[in-house]
């Protein structure tokens, strides 16, 4: 028999610290998610935007554009997260691309 050794690629540990990951790749994604509240109510969250974005001004523009309420939540691990009332995933994605805040291939839309 011939012994052939293949290197096993190490999987990315999602629970590892960011400092240990080094270069996480060229793409930094913007994640747009929907969370179900009670009954028909839902909340759209936007996370992963660059830190130099004016979150309060962006929130004001989003609220005015989509006629909904929202707020900015400061999370220790994830940074600032924008929350909007209702299912605004596709609208937010288009808005971010049109304003030049994110490229279309850097946006991940999650949810049903």
Kinemage of the C-alpha trace (Angstrom):
@kinemage 1
@onewidth
@group {chain A} dominant
@subgroup {mainchain}
@vectorlist {calphas} color= white
{ca unk a 1} P 0.000 0.000 0.000
{ca unk a 2} L 1.041 3.551 -0.637
{ca unk a 3} L 0.653 6.022 2.177
{ca unk a 4} L -0.516 9.354 0.822
{ca unk a 5} L -1.059 12.209 3.186
{ca unk a 6} L -3.367 15.016 2.240
{ca unk a 7} L -3.327 18.276 4.180
{ca unk a 8} L -6.668 18.879 5.806
{ca unk a 9} L -7.738 22.522 5.454
{ca unk a 10} L -8.529 24.182 8.749
{ca unk a 11} L -12.087 25.395 9.024
{ca unk a 12} L -12.842 28.964 10.039
{ca unk a 13} L -13.890 29.051 13.666
{ca unk a 14} L -16.839 31.481 13.936
{ca unk a 15} L -16.304 31.771 17.693
{ca unk a 16} L -12.614 32.694 17.498
{ca unk a 17} L -11.506 36.181 18.436
{ca unk a 18} L -11.134 38.617 15.551
{ca unk a 19} L -7.510 39.300 16.470
{ca unk a 20} L -6.671 35.639 15.925
{ca unk a 21} L -8.244 35.491 12.494
{ca unk a 22} L -5.728 37.807 10.843
{ca unk a 23} L -6.862 38.802 7.361
{ca unk a 24} L -10.428 37.597 7.174
{ca unk a 25} L -10.477 38.005 3.441
{ca unk a 26} L -10.789 40.950 1.129
{ca unk a 27} L -14.537 41.309 1.620
{ca unk a 28} L -16.231 42.771 4.654
{ca unk a 29} L -19.905 41.966 4.397
{ca unk a 30} L -22.911 44.024 5.395
{ca unk a 31} L -25.508 41.695 6.911
{ca unk a 32} L -29.198 42.569 6.611
{ca unk a 33} L -31.428 40.353 8.740
{ca unk a 34} L -35.062 40.123 9.723
{ca unk a 35} L -36.120 39.143 13.226
{ca unk a 36} L -39.664 38.105 14.005
{ca unk a 37} L -41.147 39.861 17.008
{ca unk a 38} L -44.665 39.005 18.121
{ca unk a 39} L -47.345 38.042 15.637
{ca unk a 40} L -46.860 39.811 12.316
{ca unk a 41} L -44.375 42.336 13.678
{ca unk a 42} L -40.758 42.162 12.541
{ca unk a 43} L -37.514 44.113 12.823
{ca unk a 44} L -34.853 44.556 10.127
{ca unk a 45} L -31.266 44.808 11.383
{ca unk a 46} L -28.286 46.137 9.431
{ca unk a 47} L -24.809 45.329 10.725
{ca unk a 48} L -21.292 45.373 9.364
{ca unk a 49} L -21.240 48.924 8.020
{ca unk a 50} L -17.925 50.752 8.149
{ca unk a 51} L -17.219 52.628 11.353
{ca unk a 52} L -16.750 55.969 9.577
{ca unk a 53} L -20.385 55.993 8.405
{ca unk a 54} L -22.545 58.558 10.167
{ca unk a 55} L -25.020 56.128 11.701
{ca unk a 56} L -27.434 58.770 13.006
{ca unk a 57} L -27.632 60.562 9.651
{ca unk a 58} L -27.982 57.265 7.784
{ca unk a 59} L -30.768 56.206 10.159
{ca unk a 60} L -32.566 59.497 9.609
{ca unk a 61} L -32.357 59.037 5.818
{ca unk a 62} L -33.580 55.416 6.042
{ca unk a 63} L -36.518 56.359 8.256
{ca unk a 64} L -37.526 59.162 5.923
{ca unk a 65} L -37.146 57.024 2.781
{ca unk a 66} L -39.087 53.991 4.056
{ca unk a 67} L -41.599 55.758 6.343
{ca unk a 68} L -40.732 53.600 9.337
{ca unk a 69} L -39.228 54.025 12.776
{ca unk a 70} L -35.814 52.782 13.859
{ca unk a 71} L -32.831 53.222 16.136
{ca unk a 72} L -29.089 52.598 16.427
{ca unk a 73} L -28.007 49.948 18.945
{ca unk a 74} L -24.412 49.850 20.175
{ca unk a 75} L -23.250 46.241 20.628
{ca unk a 76} L -19.892 45.450 22.252
{ca unk a 77} L -19.006 42.622 19.872
{ca unk a 78} L -20.690 43.735 16.629
{ca unk a 79} L -20.383 47.501 16.851
{ca unk a 80} L -23.276 49.734 15.856
{ca unk a 81} L -26.390 48.038 14.483
{ca unk a 82} L -29.284 49.814 12.783
{ca unk a 83} L -32.766 48.477 13.557
{ca unk a 84} L -35.802 49.356 11.434
{ca unk a 85} L -39.454 48.446 11.876
{ca unk a 86} L -40.900 45.979 9.409
{ca unk a 87} L -39.392 43.921 6.612
{ca unk a 88} L -37.120 46.426 4.841
{ca unk a 89} L -34.385 44.021 3.656
{ca unk a 90} L -34.562 44.569 -0.104
{ca unk a 91} L -35.181 48.299 0.249
{ca unk a 92} L -32.197 48.749 2.566
{ca unk a 93} L -29.981 46.753 0.221
{ca unk a 94} L -30.929 48.941 -2.751
{ca unk a 95} L -30.539 52.100 -0.656
{ca unk a 96} L -27.012 51.186 0.453
{ca unk a 97} L -25.950 50.386 -3.116
{ca unk a 98} L -27.482 53.599 -4.517
{ca unk a 99} L -25.792 55.766 -1.867
{ca unk a 100} L -22.434 54.045 -2.417
{ca unk a 101} L -22.144 52.764 1.154
{ca unk a 102} L -21.780 49.119 0.084
{ca unk a 103} L -21.313 47.141 -3.089
{ca unk a 104} L -24.009 44.726 -4.151
{ca unk a 105} L -21.772 41.663 -3.831
{ca unk a 106} L -20.756 42.702 -0.280
{ca unk a 107} L -24.346 42.599 1.033
{ca unk a 108} L -25.757 39.420 2.557
{ca unk a 109} L -29.531 39.253 3.059
{ca unk a 110} L -30.668 36.734 5.678
{ca unk a 111} L -34.119 35.510 6.641
{ca unk a 112} L -37.048 33.799 5.095
